Amino acid sequence: MTLTGKVAFVAGASRGIGATIARALAAEGAAVAVAARSEEQGKLPGTIGSVAADINAAGGRALPVACDVTDEASVNQAVAATVSEFGGIDILVANAGVLWLGPVETTPLKRWQLCLDVNLTGVFLVTKAVIPEVRKRGGGSLIAITTTGVDMIEHGANAYWVSKAAAERLYLGLAADLRSDNIAVNCLSPSRVVLTEGWQAGGNGLQIPPEMIEPPEAMGRAAVLLAGQDASGVTGTVQRSEAIAL
C-alpha cells in the first residue's frame, strides 16, 4: 500500500491512536494534517507540534493544525489551512475523543454531553467539512475511529461506548450516501484495548488483563489499509484492527 500523493486530515492526532495513525499514514507517503486542540503541553503528553515535528524529522510531510472538533468554525478553519498547504484532502481519520467510563447513575450531565459533543458531533463536523474536499479529488476515504470491536458489554453502560456506537451508525449510513462520489466510508475499532494516555487518565480505574491489551501499531496498520480505499473497494463496514492488520 502506498499513499504517495495523498493528503490525510487526522483529527485528534496529538497523542495516542491518532498520533500513531498520523505517523503510519506519513510513513506510507501521505502528507498529514495533525489536527487537535493540543497546541501546548497540558496534563497529558503530546502536542500537534511535537507529532508533526516527529513526522517531518523522519522524512515525511506534516502540518500541525489547531482544531476543536466541537466548534464548527474551528473545524472549517483547520480544513481550509490543510487545503491551502497541501492542495486538497483525500483521507479523513475522525479520531478525536474523550473518555468517560462511569456508570450511568453517577454520570454528571456535563460529562455525558461532553462525550456526545466530542465523540459524535465532532465526527459529524469534521466529516461535513472534509466531504467537499474529498469529492473534488474524485474519491477517497473517510475513517471514524470507534470502539465496538472491544467486547466489554459486561462492564455496563457508559457515555463513551454509547457515543462511539452512534458514530458508527452515522458512518454506515454515510457510506451509501457517498458511494456515487467514489468515497469509501468505514469505521475502525481496536480489537482489544489500546492503553493510550487518555485511557490511563480516564479509565475509571478499570483494570485490563494483559491478554486484552492491543499495541497501538495495529491501529496504524489497519488505518493505512482503509485509507487506500475508495468506493470500489472496502466501504460501509466496521473493521476490527487486528482482523485486517495482520
C-alpha positions in Angstrom: 0.0 0.0 0.0 1.3 3.4 -0.9 -0.4 6.7 -0.2 2.1 8.8 -2.1 0.4 12.0 -3.4 -2.5 11.7 -0.9 -3.4 14.2 1.8 -4.8 13.0 5.2 -6.5 15.0 7.8 -6.3 13.3 11.2 -8.4 14.7 13.9 -7.3 14.0 17.5 -3.7 13.4 16.4 -1.7 14.9 19.2 -1.3 11.6 21.1 -2.4 8.0 21.4 -4.1 6.3 18.5 -4.4 9.5 16.4 -0.7 10.2 16.6 0.1 6.5 15.8 -2.2 6.7 12.7 -0.8 10.0 11.6 2.8 8.6 11.7 1.7 5.4 9.9 0.0 7.3 7.1 3.0 9.6 6.7 5.3 6.6 6.5 3.3 5.4 3.5 3.8 8.7 1.7 0.7 10.7 2.7 1.0 14.4 3.6 -0.7 14.7 7.0 -2.5 17.5 8.8 -2.0 16.8 12.5 -5.2 18.3 13.9 -6.2 18.7 17.6 -6.7 21.2 20.3 -3.3 20.5 22.0 -1.1 23.3 20.8 0.7 23.5 24.2 1.7 20.7 26.6 -1.1 20.0 29.0 -1.8 17.3 31.6 -1.4 14.6 29.0 1.8 14.3 26.9 1.8 15.2 23.2 1.0 18.2 21.1 0.2 18.7 17.4 3.6 20.4 17.0 5.5 17.5 18.5 3.8 14.9 16.4 4.2 16.9 13.2 7.9 17.5 14.1 8.4 13.8 14.5 6.9 13.0 11.1 8.9 15.7 9.4 12.1 14.6 11.1 11.5 11.1 9.7 11.3 12.4 6.2 7.5 12.8 6.0 5.3 15.8 5.4 3.1 17.1 8.3 1.4 20.3 9.3 0.2 21.0 12.8 -3.3 22.4 12.7 -5.2 23.7 15.7 -8.7 22.2 15.7 -11.5 22.0 18.2 -13.9 19.4 16.8 -16.8 20.7 18.8 -16.5 24.2 17.2 -17.7 24.3 13.5 -15.7 27.5 12.8 -12.5 25.9 14.2 -13.0 22.8 12.1 -13.6 24.8 8.9 -10.5 26.9 9.5 -8.4 23.7 10.1 -9.7 22.1 6.9 -9.0 25.3 5.0 -5.5 25.6 6.3 -4.8 22.0 5.2 -6.1 22.6 1.7 -4.1 25.8 1.5 -0.9 23.9 2.5 -1.3 20.6 0.7 -3.8 21.4 -2.1 -6.7 19.2 -1.1 -7.7 16.3 1.2 -8.1 12.6 0.2 -8.3 10.9 3.6 -10.1 11.7 6.9 -9.4 10.0 10.1 -12.0 11.2 12.7 -10.3 10.1 15.9 -10.8 12.9 18.4 -12.4 11.6 21.5 -12.9 11.9 25.2 -13.3 9.0 27.7 -15.8 8.6 30.5 -16.5 5.1 31.8 -18.5 6.0 34.9 -21.9 4.2 35.5 -25.0 6.0 34.2 -26.4 6.8 37.6 -23.3 8.6 38.7 -22.5 10.3 35.4 -22.9 14.1 35.5 -24.9 15.5 32.7 -21.9 17.7 31.6 -19.8 14.5 31.2 -22.5 12.8 29.2 -22.8 15.8 27.0 -19.1 16.2 26.5 -18.8 12.6 25.2 -21.6 13.3 22.7 -20.1 16.6 21.7 -16.6 15.3 21.0 -17.2 11.7 20.1 -20.3 12.1 17.9 -20.9 15.8 17.0 -17.1 16.2 16.5 -17.2 13.3 13.9 -20.1 14.9 12.2 -18.4 18.3 12.0 -15.1 17.2 10.6 -16.8 14.8 8.2 -19.1 17.5 7.0 -16.2 19.9 6.4 -14.0 17.3 4.6 -16.5 15.7 2.3 -16.5 18.5 -0.3 -12.7 18.4 -0.5 -12.5 14.7 -0.9 -15.2 14.9 -3.6 -13.1 17.4 -5.5 -10.3 14.8 -5.7 -12.6 12.3 -7.4 -12.8 10.0 -4.4 -11.1 9.0 -1.2 -11.6 7.5 2.2 -13.3 8.6 5.4 -12.5 6.6 8.6 -14.1 7.0 12.0 -12.3 5.5 15.0 -14.8 3.7 17.1 -14.7 1.1 19.8 -17.4 -1.6 19.4 -14.7 -4.1 18.4 -13.8 -4.2 22.1 -16.4 -6.6 23.6 -16.8 -5.2 27.1 -20.6 -5.0 27.4 -20.4 -6.9 30.7 -18.8 -3.8 32.2 -22.1 -1.9 31.8 -23.3 1.2 30.1 -21.4 4.5 29.8 -21.3 7.7 27.8 -18.2 6.7 25.9 -19.4 3.5 24.4 -22.8 5.0 23.6 -21.3 7.9 21.7 -18.9 5.7 19.7 -21.8 3.4 18.7 -23.8 6.4 17.5 -20.8 7.5 15.4 -20.8 4.0 13.7 -24.4 4.4 12.7 -23.6 7.8 11.2 -20.8 6.3 9.1 -22.6 3.2 8.0 -25.4 5.3 6.6 -23.0 7.8 5.1 -21.3 5.0 3.1 -24.4 4.6 1.0 -24.8 8.4 0.5 -21.3 8.8 -0.8 -20.9 5.7 -2.9 -21.7 7.6 -6.1 -18.9 10.1 -5.2 -16.4 7.2 -5.1 -15.7 7.8 -1.4 -15.2 4.9 0.9 -16.7 5.3 4.4 -15.6 2.9 7.2 -15.3 2.6 10.9 -12.2 1.2 12.6 -12.2 -0.2 16.1 -9.4 -1.7 18.1 -9.8 -5.4 18.6 -8.7 -5.1 22.2 -8.0 -2.2 24.5 -5.3 0.3 23.4 -3.8 1.8 26.6 -3.5 5.4 25.4 -2.7 8.3 27.6 -6.4 9.2 27.6 -7.4 5.7 28.7 -4.9 5.6 31.5 -6.1 9.0 32.7 -9.9 8.5 32.3 -10.4 4.7 32.5 -12.2 5.0 35.9 -9.7 2.6 37.5 -10.8 -0.3 35.2 -8.0 -3.0 35.2 -7.3 -4.5 31.8 -5.7 -8.0 31.8 -2.6 -8.3 29.6 -4.3 -10.5 27.0 -6.9 -7.8 26.4 -4.2 -5.1 25.5 -3.5 -4.2 21.9 -0.4 -2.4 20.7 -1.3 0.9 19.0 0.6 0.0 15.9 -2.2 -2.4 14.9 -4.5 0.5 14.5 -1.9 2.3 12.4 -1.5 -0.6 10.0 -5.3 -1.0 9.7 -5.8 2.7 9.1 -3.3 2.6 6.2 -5.3 -0.2 4.6 -8.6 1.6 4.9 -7.0 4.9 3.8 -6.1 3.4 0.5 -9.8 2.5 -0.3 -12.4 4.2 -2.4 -16.0 3.2 -3.1 -14.8 0.5 -5.5 -13.2 -1.3 -2.5 -14.0 -1.7 1.1 -16.8 0.6 2.3 -19.8 0.6 4.6 -18.0 -1.6 7.2 -16.9 -1.7 10.8 -13.4 -3.2 10.8 -11.5 -4.5 13.8 -7.8 -3.6 13.7 -6.3 -7.0 14.3 -8.6 -8.7 11.8 -7.2 -6.6 8.9 -3.8 -5.5 10.1 -2.1 -8.9 10.0 
